[in-house]
Every structure is written in C-alpha cells, then in structure tokens.
Amino acid sequence: MKVFLLFQTDVWKTKSSRVCFGVFDSSEEAYNHAAKNSLYDGETAEIDVIETELNKFEEV
C-alpha cells in the first residue's frame, strides 16, 4: 500500500528544514490539506509530498 507524506520545507527544500504535517492515502489529499492550511507561499515556505510504501524501513 502506498502512502503520501506531506512536509513543509524552506524554499531550497533542504532535508534539514523538513517538518512533517501528515500521512495521506493520496497525493491530492496531501495537496488539498497543504492549501487549506497555507503551508506554502513560494517566498519562505514550500511543500514536498513524498510517495512511499507502507511498512517499509528506509530514510525518506
């Protein structure tokens, strides 16, 4: 089963700036929640939606 992780990052999208905001069953849901909660503005914050497998052990 695939899941989608929603992260807010800085505009350079560095891994050290990532803050996880949720796990979703579709990328559309992740983007909808990001827009609804104003998680990106293009000047100071961006979002990353990362697709991964459930029950998989690896660095994301």
N, C-alpha and C positions, 0 to 999 in steps of 0.2 A: 504494500500500500504506500502510495506517495503522500507526503505532507509538504506544506509550504511554510517556511519560516520568514517572518516579517521582521526586518531590522531597520532601525534608523541609524544613519551614519553622517559623518561630515561630508562636505562637497567632494572631497577626494576619495571617499569610500574606503578609508583605511580600516583594516580589521580591528585595530585597537580602539576605534571610535564607535564600534557597533553596540547598539542597545537592542535587545530582543523585545519585541512588542506582541508576539503571539505566534501560534501554530494554527494553520488553517488547512482545510481539505481541498481548496482550490486557490489558484493564484488570483482569480477575480475577487474572491472574498478578502484576501490579504490587501489588494489594492483598494478595495472599497473601504475597508477599515482605516487604512492609511489616509485616504482622502477625507473621510468623515472626521478623523481626529487631527487633521492638519499636521501630519508628521513630516511633510516636506514642503519647502518653499523655494528651492533652487538657489538661494543665496547662502544659507548657512546649514541647511539640512537636506539630505537625500534619503531615499529608502532603497533597500535591497530585499528582494523576495527570492529566496533560495529553495529550490526543489530538492528534496532528499527522500530516501526510503525510511519507512518506519522500522524500528528495531534494528538499526544499523549503527555500528560503532565506528565513527571516523570524525576527524576535525572538519568543521563546517566553516 
